[in-house]
Every structure is written in C-alpha cells, then in structure tokens.
C-alpha cells in the first residue's frame, strides 16, 4: 500500500477481508454461506499474494477448529460465516476463550432463527455478546456501520484479540457486507514478522520450557483460577476498550440507540426530524461488548425518553434498560426476519413518543 492515504471503492465484505490482511492475518479458514461468501472469495484470491494460507474447510466446525490450531501456534488467524454457520462455530469459540487464544470471527448476519433467509438482521446480538457457547467467557464484539468501519474494525480486532488473548467477533449484516462505499486506507499494512512474539505459543520447546494450550482442568480450584485470570482480562477490556458514538445528543428531548444498519437508518431519520425542528439525538454502540453502559446511563439523565431501534424483536434493548436503571422510559421499535425499518417508520415512532 502507498504511504499516502488511498481512496478506494469497496464492498463491505471485501473491506473486512482487506482489513484483516493489512492487520497481518495470514491464515483464513472458511466455509461457504450467504451473505458472507465474498469474504472467502477475496481471501482465496489475495492470501497467496501475501504469502498467506486460505483453506476452505469441510464444515464450519472444521474451519473454527483450524483457527484454534493456527492461533495456538501464534498466528493471526480468522474465520467468517453467517448466522447458522456461526452457531456451529460456538464450541470452538468457547474452547479458544478458555485456552486464552486470540482469534477473529466475522459474522455477516442474516435473518433467523434456523436457516432463516439471506436478508440482513440484527438478531445475533444475544449470541454475540452473551457468549454463544458454554462457560463464563466473553468475546469482545465490534459493530461496524459502514464499509470504512468494516475495514478499520477488522484491523482493530486483531490487536484487541492479541492484547486480551480472546476471540473477537465482528458483527455485521447482509447489507453492510454487500453494499459498496468509498473508503480510505491511511495506515500501511502490517508485516506479520514485526508483530510482538507470543511467548505462550506452541512453536517448539527447544531451549525453553514447553507451552501447553489446554481447556481441561479437572480440579475445580485450578479451573476457577484460570477463569478468574480470564475474567481479569475481561474487566480490563471493559475499562479500556468501550467505544461508542454520539450524534446530536446535546439538548435532545429523545435519544435513539441503535447499531449497525439500524443506526444508518436512524441517522437518516434524525436528519428528517432535524428539518422539522425536532430535537433528537443518537447513541451508537461500536463495541457491543463491552457495552457502553455508562454513556447510555448519562444520556438517560439528560433526555425524556430513549428509543431503541433494532433489526430484531428486541435484544440490545435489554442492555439499554440495564444501563438506564429507570432514569427515563425506554421504548423499542424493531422489524424481524430480514425486514429493515424505514426512516419514515422511525420518524413516525419518534413523533408518536414525543406527542405523549
């Protein structure tokens, strides 16, 4: 990449894949599923050019466990899928979390439950932020809303995964994955050889004590010590890595809380409400975990009402209510099954609430 910023037109899936490559990822393991297929196509085309490995596994389960193995050897590794495929990867994600292994998993979500459809949805929120597998683990979860952020957050995800030795989920959806927008690449790609060494990795024990990557701890006291060590990293991430954006919240009567595609819809709705001189702002979580509880609570102390807008029947709204702690009413508006709320619908809901 040139040293000067480079402006390019890219599809969201391509931007995410390029962000991973520029972050030093050289191992991608995947399995086809719509609407994330272009990530695998792009990686199959580009990985050989940078000395990396692309492998289409025999299943989603196999792909996730290949990431497990590559990460255990110290490599930056990634997989991607869409909603039911991510469900199949949950066992391996839980194993990687307990083994304290960094990994990046992209979910280009679609309508569900079950096989559902291939339209955009936000109904994988619970699975993403509450830990889709078993145990006490968490995964850092990033929610882009543009092609630019598909690229930027993919690069960030690998740094966060290494820093906190944890899987990181990028939760996008079919619209973000398939839409095209201009984006800017400002930082040069990372050479994997320049990354800090991972002294815990299973790279061969000649001249040093052996490293063991393991998630089986029969003695309860030993398992608890491991869990508490992992929890300490979770706590540190919660303190340091919370990310959010506020738009026009100063002086707002009502605040909308939304992420991803829903936030883009709400942005248009806010512009239309501003033309009507209706004072409405928005808070957009960028990290779904750690969730911005403090910022949401402080916002609740300044507005009359909060409206949560989601591409689901209501999942993030539970975290918003926990954050608000009764400081103001919290309302919900959402569509399900791959139906996207329109800006007009959001405008109508805001006007209805403010008329009460």
N, C-alpha and C positions, 0 to 999 in steps of 0.2 A: 504494500500500500504506500502511496506517496506521503511525504511529510505534511503537505498542505491538506486541509480538510477536503474531503471528496464528497460531492453531492451525487447521489445515485437514486434511481427509481427501482424499488424492490417490492416483491411480495412479502407479506409478513413472515410466512414460513421460511422463505429464503433468508430474510434478515436475521431471524433467530439462529439459523444454521451458520450463517457467516459470522455472527457474533460469537458463537461457540468456537469456531475455527480460530478467530482472531484472539480468543482468550487462551489459546494453547491447547484446546481439545484435539486430540489425535486418535481417539477411539470412539466410534459410534456404532452402536448395535441396535437394530430396529426390526420392526415387522410391519407390513403394510396395514393401514387402516385409514379410512377417510374421516376427517378432512386434514390429517397431518402428513399425507403421503409425500408432499413436495419436500419436506424436511429430509426424508430418506433419499429421495432422488438427488437432491442437491448435495448431500453428503457423499453419495456414491460417485458423483461426478468430481467433487472437489477434494475429498480426502487423499486420493492417490497423488494429487498435485503437490500436496504439502507433506508428503511422507507419512500420512496417517492411515488408519485402518477403518474401512467400512465393511460391516458384515450384516447381511440380512439373516437373522436367526430363524429357527423353525417355529418359533412361537414368541408371544410376548413374555412368557415366563423365562424362556431361554435368554432373550435379549437382556432382561433386567439382571439376570444372574451373571451374564457376561460382563456387564458393567461392574457388578460386585467383584469379579475376579480381576478386572483391569485396575479398578481403584485400589484393591488390596496390594497390587504391585506398584502403586504410586503414580499411576497415570491419571490424567484428567480424562474422564470418560462420561458419556452421555447416552441416554436413550430418549425416545419420544413416542407418543401414541395419542390416541383419543379415548374418551371416557371408558368404554368397556375394556379396552386394552390396558388402561392404567389400573383398573380393578385387578386384572390378572398379575400386574407387577407388584401389588402391595406386599406380598410375602417377602419378596427380595428387598423391598424398600425398608421393611421392618428389620430384616437381618442386617442391612447396611447401617441402619441407625444404631443398632446395638453394638455392632462391630466398630463404630466410630469412623465410618468411611465416608469421605466426600464423594458426591455424585450429583449430576444434574439430570432432572427428568422433566421433559416438556409435555404438557397436556393441552392439546388443541381440542377443547371440549366440544361435545355435540349433545343433542337432545337425548334424554333418557327418561326413565330407567331402562334396564335391559339393553337390547340392541338399539332401541330408540330410532333416531334418524340422524342425518348428517348435517342438520342445521345448527346454528350457534345457540349455546345455552350456558348459563352460569350455575347450573345445579350440581357441580362437582365441588362446591365450596366446602361442605362438611367433610367430604373425603380428603380434601387437600389440607385443611387447617386443623382438623381434629385428630389427624393420624389415621390413615386409612387401614393400616394393619393393626396387629396386636401389640400391646405393651404400653409403656409410659413415654414413648418417644414423641418428638415433634419434628416437623420439617419446616424450614424457612420457606415461605411461599411468596412469590412475586407475581404481581398482576399488571402486565402492560396494557396500555390503551391505544397504542399507535405502533406503526411499523418502526419508528425510531426507537421506541422503548422495547420492542421485540429484540432489536439488536443490542441496545445498551444493557438491558437487564439480563440478557444471555451472558454478556461479558461479566457483569457483576456476579451472576450466580456462581460461577466457578471460583471466584475469590472468596465469596461467603462460604461455599462448601469446604474449601481448604482451611479457612480461618477457624471454623467451628466444627470441622470434621463431621459433617452431617449431610444427608441428602437435601437438595434444594429443588423445589418444584416451581416451574414457570407455568402458571395457569392462564391460558389464553382461550380463544374460542374460534369457531369456524370463520367468522367474519374477519377477525384480526389475522388469522392465518392466511386467508385467501385474498384480502384486499391489497392493493398496491398504493404506495405513497412515496414521495421523495423523502430521503433521509440523508444524514450527514455522518461520515466516518471521520472522526477527528484524531483518534489515537492510533498509532501504528500497531500491527499485530504483535502478539507476544510470542517469542521463541520459547517453546517448552523447556529447552535446555537452560534457560535463565531463571526458571522458577525455583523457589527455595526447596531444598531437599526435604523429603518426607522420611524422617529417621525411623518411623514406625513401620514403614512399608516392607513387604516381603520380597526384597530384592537380592536375597542371598546373604548368608550369615558369615561369609569368610572374613575373619578379622574383627568380628563383633558378636555380641550375644544374639541369639536368634529372636526374631519377631514372630508373634503369634496373633493371627486375626481370628477371633472367636466370638460367638454369641451364646455359647452353652456354659452356664455357671450353675452347677448342681447345688452348691452350698448357698442358702438364702442370703447369708450375711455378705458373701462375696458379690452376689448379683446386686444386692442393694448398694454396695459401694460403687459398682460400675454405673448403676442407674443414677446415683447422686452425682457422680463425676460428669455424666452426660447432662444432667439437669443444670449443673453449674454453667455449662456452656450455653444451654437454652436461656438461662437467666441473663447471661452476658449479652447474648444476641438481642434479647428483649430490651435491654437498656440502650444498646448502641446502634441497632440496625432498623429501628422503626422508621418507615418512610410514608409520607402522605403529601397530598397537595390540596391547598385551599384556594377556591376561586370565588371572589366577590362575597366573602363572608362578613366583612366589616359592615355593620349596620343592617344586616339581613334580618327579616322577620321570620323567615323559614329557611332551613338548610336541607339540601338533598345530600344523601350519602349513597355513593354508587361506585362500582369498579368496572374496569374493562370496557366492553362495548356499551354496557348500560350507562357508563359515565359519559361516553361520547354522545349518546342520545340526550342525556341530561344537559350537556353543555349547549347543545342547540336549543333545548327548551329554555335554558336560562337566558340565552340571547333574545329569544322571543318575549320572555317575560320582562326583560330589561326595556324593550321597546314599549311595553305597556306601563313602564314605571313601577313594576312590582319588584320589591327588594327581596331577592332570593339568591343564596349562595350555594356552594357545593364543597363538600369534603370528599376527596377521592383517596381511599387507601391504596398505596402502591405495594406495601407489604401486607398481605392478608394475615400472615403470621411472621413476626409479631404484629398483632393488630394494634392500630393507634388508639387505644382506649383513652389515654389522657387527652389528646387533641379532640376526640369526639365529645368527651365529657365537658371540656372547657367551652366547646361550641354550644353544647346544650344549655349552658348557663347564660348564653347571650341571645338565643333565639326563642321564638314562641313555640315552634314545632320542628320536628325532624321528619323527613320523608325518605325512606329507604327504597331505592329502585333496583330491582334485580331481574336477571333473566332466569327466574326460578319462582317457586311458590313461597319462597321466604326462608333463607338460610343465614346470610350475613346479618339480617335484621336481629337475630338473637344476640350476636356480639355487640351490635349497636345498643340494644336495650341494656345489656350488662354495663356498657360504658356510661350510658346516660344516667343510670341509677335514679330514675324518677324525676330528674330535673326538668324535663319537659315531655309532652306526649311524643311518642314515636309511632309513625304510621308506615304502612307498607303498600307498595304497588309493584306488581310483577306480572310477567307473562311466562308461560311454560311451554315445553315441548318444541322449542326452536322458534317460537314466535317472539319477535323483537318489539318491545314497546315503542310507540312512535313519539316524537317530540310533542305532537299535539295532545296525545294522551297524558303525558307528564304535565304539560301546561294546564290541562283541564283539572287534573288531580290537585295541583298546587293551588289553583284558584278556588277550588271547592274547599280545601282545608283552610285557606285564609279567609274565606267568607263565613266560616262558622263563628 
